[in-house]
């Protein structure tokens, strides 16, 4: 079966991936889509998705989660999940990158550029929402 092609634009196209999703934890136990396409995951969902203390999880040969990626999930075969520590005044966040190739992301891959991208995104969100920075900002 040939994977269905999805339209990519914006950051997904620039990074060469099938989907880029911004997620934040919500008060509800139900996941879904929040304002402006931001995905809302249940309380504790960021830790559950990362499966450990490491702020980056790289996984190969996965089945994309529809609650995480929406319609493009059918084509997601590897993913990079990165914790977003936006602000003490904001809920935990997650940047999810999904690729069609089952080995585009893999656990042996370096994650320094993903951490850098997450840091830029954290700062942009803080600036846009006028939020205070966390006590110890990542470099």
N, C-alpha and C positions, 0 to 999 in steps of 0.2 A: 504494500500500500504506500503510495506517495504521500508525504506529509502535505497538508493543506498550507498554502502560502498565506501569510497575514501581511497586512500593510504596516510597514514600519516607518515611523517618522521621528523627528526630534532626537532625543538622547539615544534611544534604541538604535536608530539608524547610524548615528555617529559612532557608537560603540560596536556595531556589527552584531547585535543580539536581537532576538525576537521580541523581547519585552523588558521594560523597566518599570518597576512599581515602587511607589513610596507608600509605606504602611505606618500607622500609628496605633497604639493600643487604645481601646475605648473602654468605657465603663460596662458595656453590655457583654454578655457571653456569646453574642452573635456577631460573626464577621460579616463584612459587606463593604459597600462603596460609600465613602463619606463625601465631603465637599470637594469639588473640583477634581474628582477622580482619585483622591487619596483613599487607599484601602484601609479599613478599620479592622484590626484583629482583636480577639478577646484579650482581657487582662491576663498577663503572663504569656501571651502568644509569641512575643519576640524571643523570650528564653526558650520556649518550646520549639520554635522553628530553628534556632541556632544550635540546639542540642548540646549545650555546654557553656563553658566560661569564655571561650574564644569569641571575639567580636565579629569574626568572619567565618563563614561556613561555605566551603566549595564542594559541590557534589556532582558526580558524573552519573550518567545513565539513570536519570530520575523520570518520574511522571509528573508533569507540571500540575500544580494545585490550582483548580479553578477559583477557589476563594482567594488565592494570592495573586494570580495573573489574569483572571477573567477569561474571556474567549481565547486569547493566545495560548492558554495552558495546554491545549491539545497538541501543540507543536513543541513544547518545552521538554528537552531531554537532558539538560545539565543546567546548574544554577549556581549563582553566587549570592549569598545573603550576608548583609553587613549591618551591624547594629548602628543606630544613629542616636547619639547622646546629644540631643538638641539643646536642652536647657533643664534646670531643675523645675522650671515652671511649665514644662511640656511632658506629655507621656512618652514612654520609650518608643523609639521608632526603628524602622528597618528599611533598608534599600535592597530590593530584590531584582536581580538581573537573570533573565532566563534565555537560554540559547537553544537553537534547534539541534545542533550537533551534540551527541551524547558525551563527547569528551572535550567540548569547548572550555568548560570549567572542570577542574579536577583537584582533588585534595593535595597533590604535590606541587601545585602552582603557587608562585609567590603572590602575596596579597597586599603588598605595600601600595600599589597604585589604586586598588580598591579602597584601602583605608584613606588614602589621600582624597579620592573622589567623595567619600563619605564626609570627610572633614570640611570640604568645600561646600557640600550640600547643607551640612549642619549650620555653618556660618551664614549661608544665604537665607536659610529659613529663619534663623535668629534675627538677622537684620530686617527681613521682610515683616516679621511679626513683633519686632522690638522686644525680644526676650533676653533675659540675662544669660551670660555664658555659664557653663558648668564650672565648678571650682578648679578643676585641673583639665584644661583643654588639651586634646591630643595635638601633637605636632605633625 
